[in-house]
Amino acid sequence: LQFTFQKNGTVIYETTIRHRSQSFNRNGVINDEMLVKWVAIVKKTTNGAQDFSVFCQPDNYDANKKIPSLPDDSTKHRIYCSLKQLQNTVDKVDEIALELYRRILDEVSAVGARVVKIIFKPSSNSTARLMENGDFRVKFQDGRLAVLKKCDDSIHVTNNKIPASLSNEERCMFEYAHKDALLMETFLENAPLKSVKSFPFHFSNNSQFIVNETIETKKEKNLSEQQTNHMISERLNTPVQQLTGKKCQSLNYVPRQSRAPLRTRNFSLKI
């Protein structure tokens, strides 16, 4: 199979089959030609929804073509414009389309687990990363790795794959850092700051947004700096390690963010 992300947001997923009739012998070794059989394409529409196309390639399809062709035959080509339409399976093509879409979601989630969205240092001896799929990771200088999965409530700590633990102070720091990351993510996704550079986004307790000054006007720059300074002065300059016994003091104005998973937020089929 071949999985391709394009810059315009289009996702192309190709499945292959072995074509033994086109096998050939080189130095006494038989090699099977791999031909593209099914192609699934997810495109963004102008209103932010998706068009999902699935089609079967003809037997004489040229596997070297860069742009797949769309056959007119509805028995080999389908376009789905809603999740309800996709789930309403009628024949084998519909069943294949639904399975291919599920595979695309799994692939996107797997890729998101390896893509860093936000990175910062919550303390001098640790580095935190919010991944694109929602996982949150904090790496300590002594080798310990604390991970909070996107759909999990417990923090998993290891040191070179061996189970480890966090102190109460470190656990509080982890929780505050997680809230910081979600707050920053929400701010970045909703703020009209066209000048913010692409992810991964870097920040620290005394840093400001990294902006591209070549594309923002003086007025926009002043506005972005005011927004940034206000948010950072309110949240990130608040002492992290405020402990009372074994419990952490809460930050009243920072609610726990409910983050939509990647597959729900970015890949829900809408009309």
N, C-alpha and C positions, 0 to 999 in steps of 0.2 A: 504494500500500500504506500501511497504518497500523500503527505499532508502539507498543504501550502497556505501560509498567511500572506496576503497581499497588502500593500500600504494603504489602499483605499478601504480596508476593512473586509474585503471578500475572503472567504475561506473555501478552498478547493480540496476535496477529499477523493482520492482515486483508489479503487481496489483493482487488483491484478489477478490474472489466472495464468497457468502454465499452458503454453501452446506447443504441444509436442510435434505438431506437423511442421513447425518451423525450426525444429531443433537442427543443429548442425554439429559436425565433428571437427574438432581442432586437436591435433596431436593425439588422436585416439580417445578424446574425452567428449562425451555428449553433453551439450548444454541446452537447457530448455529456455525458449524465449518467453519472457513475461509480457503479456499484453494487458492493457487497461480494459477492464470489462464494464465496471460501473463508475460513474462520476457523480459526485454530489457537490453542489455549489450553494453557499449561503451568501447572499448579498444584502447590504443595507439599503433600505428605501429612503426616499427624501424625508419621510415623516418619522424616521427612526425605527421602523419595523423591519421585518426581514422577508425576503423571497427565498424559498428553498427549492432548488431545481435538482432533479435526479433523472439521469438517463443512462441507457445501456449503449455502449459503443458497438458499432457493426463489426463483423468479423474482419473486415479489411481495413480497420482503423489504423491510421499511421500513429504509432506511439510517440513519435518525435514532434508531433504538433504541439506548439506552445499554448494555443487557445483551443479548448475542446469545442467541437461542433455540436449543435443541438438538433437532434433528429425531430422531424415533424410527427412521426408516428406516436400517438398517445399511449400505445402499448409499450413503448420504450422510453418515453419522455413524459415527466410529470412536473408541474410547478405547484408548490404549496404556499399559500399566503396566510395560513393561520395554523395554530397548534391543533385546533379541533379538526381541521381538514386533514392534517397529517395523521392524527390518531384514528381517523375513520377509515380503517383499512378495508379495501374491497377485494383486491387481488394480490398476486405475488409482487407486483411492482410496488404497491403501497407498503407491503410488509418489509421489502428491502429498503425502501425510503426511510421508514421509521427506524429501522436498525442502523442505517448509515447516520442518521441524525444523532442517535444515541452515542454512536462511536465518536462523532465530532465533539459532542459535549464532553465525553471522557478525555479526548485528546486536548481540548482547550483547558480543562481542569488540570491535567497533568503538566501542561506547559506553564500554566499560571503558578503552579507550585514551585517552579524554578525561576520565575521572573520576579525580581525585586522591584517593588513599587515605591516604597519609602524606606530610607535608611538614615539612622541617626544614633548618637551616643547618649543614652539615658544616664550613664555614669562614666567615670574616667576609666573603668576597667571592663566595660561591656559595650557591645554594639548591637543595636536592635534593627530588625528588618521586618517590614510588612510586605508579604508576598502578594502577587496579583490575585491569587485565589482566596485570599483572606487569612492564610496562616500567618502567625506572628512568631518570630524567632529572636532570642537574645543569646548571643555568644559571649562568654566570659573569658578573660585572659588566661585563666587557669585551665581552659579546655572544656569547661562545662557548656552544654547547649540546652537551653530551655525552650520548649516549643508548645504553643497553644494552637491546636488545629481549629479551622474555621467553624466546625460543627461540634466542637468539644468544649467542655467546661473545666477540664482538669489540665494542669501544666505538666508536661512530661520532660523530665530532666535526665540527661545522660552525660557521661564523660568518656569519650572514645568508645561509644556504644555500650558502656557499662552504666547501669542505673545509678543516679546521683540525686542530690537534693539541694534545695535552696534554703537559706536562712530566712527568718521572718522578715528581716529588713530587705533582703533580695527579692522576696516574693512580693512585698509591697511595691518595690521599685518596678518589678515586672508588670504589675497590674496598672500602675500609673503610666508606664511607658506605653502599654497597650492602648489605654485611653487616649494618650497623646497622639499615637499613630492614627487611630480612627478619627480623631478630631481633625487632624491635619488632612487626612484623606477626604473627609467630608468637605472641608474648606476648599481644597484644591478642585474637587469635582463640581462644586457649585459656584465658586467665585469666577467672575468674568475677567480672568487674568490671562489674556491670550499670549502674553509675553513669557509665561512660565515655561521653562524648558521641559522637554519630555522626561518621562520617568527613566531610571529611578530618581526620586527627589531626595536631596540631602538637606538636613537641617540639624541644628543643635540649639542648646538653651540660649545662646547669645547670637545666633545667626539670623539672617533674614532670607526671604525668598530669593532664589537665584533667577534673575530675569535677564532677558535678552534686550539690552538697551538699544540695539540697532533697529528694533521694530516697534518700540513704544514711544509715544509722545511724552513731552515733559509733564503734561497734566496727568496722563495715565500713570506715569512713573510715580508722581507724588501721591496719587490716590492709592496705588498698590503698596507704597511704603507705609502710608498711614494705616491701611487695613492690616498689614503685616505687623507693624509695631504694636498696634492695639491688641491683636490676638495674642502675640507672643508675650507681651507684658502682662496680660491677664492670666495666661495659663502656664507658659513654659518657665517663667521666672519664679513660680511658686515652688517653695522647697519640696523636694520629693520625699525625703526621709523624715516625715513627721509622724512619729510613732508614739503610741500610748500603750505601754506594756508590750503585749504581743499582737495588738490590733492596730490597723492603720486608720488614721483620721481620713474622713471622706472629704472630697472636694465638691461642695454642694452644687456648684453651677456647672459641673461637667457630668452630664447624664451618660449612662452606659449606652454606647452606640449599637444599634441593631443593624449589622452590615449584611446586605443581601449577598448571597453567594454569587460567584462569577457567572455560573450557568444560568441563574435566574435573572441577573441584572443585564447581562450582555447578550444572552442568547435565547431569550423568550420570544417566541413567534407572536407578533402582533399585527393587526390589520390597520 
